[in-house]
Amino acid sequence: MALLEGVVTLARHFGANEVLRKSGQYGPRVEVPESADVQTRLLAFIGRQP
């Protein structure tokens, strides 16, 4: 799970949001509660419904 947390943190830090969205492979971010587990947050970040 630490790896998933690292991916989410790096993506936010390096502005991956814009790059991912422009690629057309990922949908808009899905809002999830801050208390959501890291896998759910990652899925939401790449635009998938957890």
C-alpha atoms as one frame of an Amber mdcrd trajectory, in Angstrom:
protein
   0.000   0.000   0.000   2.929   2.359   0.536   3.646   2.176  -3.202   0.097
   3.284  -4.036   0.348   6.140  -1.561   3.615   7.198  -3.189   2.061   7.165
  -6.657  -0.824   9.358  -5.551   1.537  11.774  -3.795   3.903  12.021  -6.774
   1.068  12.505  -9.219  -0.286  15.402  -7.199   3.147  16.932  -6.630   4.285
  16.876 -10.254   1.032  18.075 -11.789   0.229  14.737 -13.366  -3.444  15.620
 -13.237  -3.260  17.814 -16.335  -0.987  15.422 -18.243  -3.206  12.422 -17.523
  -6.398  14.224 -18.507  -4.927  15.487 -21.786  -3.889  11.949 -22.761  -7.557
  10.996 -23.103  -6.986   7.756 -21.231  -8.277   8.977 -17.877 -11.534  10.605
 -16.939 -12.143  13.508 -14.605 -11.233  12.971 -10.993 -13.969  11.396  -8.875
 -14.472  12.902  -5.432 -14.044  10.502  -2.524 -13.824  11.155   1.216 -10.374
  11.894   2.670 -10.885   8.814   4.834 -10.994   6.560   1.739  -8.293   3.907
   1.507  -5.376   4.515  -0.847  -6.626   2.166  -3.581  -9.969   3.978  -3.692
  -8.191   7.353  -3.826  -5.988   6.158  -6.702  -8.968   4.846  -8.677 -10.772
   8.140  -8.085  -7.703  10.109  -9.159  -7.610   8.386 -12.543 -11.333   8.920
 -13.047 -12.722   5.522 -12.150 -15.713   4.943  -9.905 -14.429   2.993  -6.925
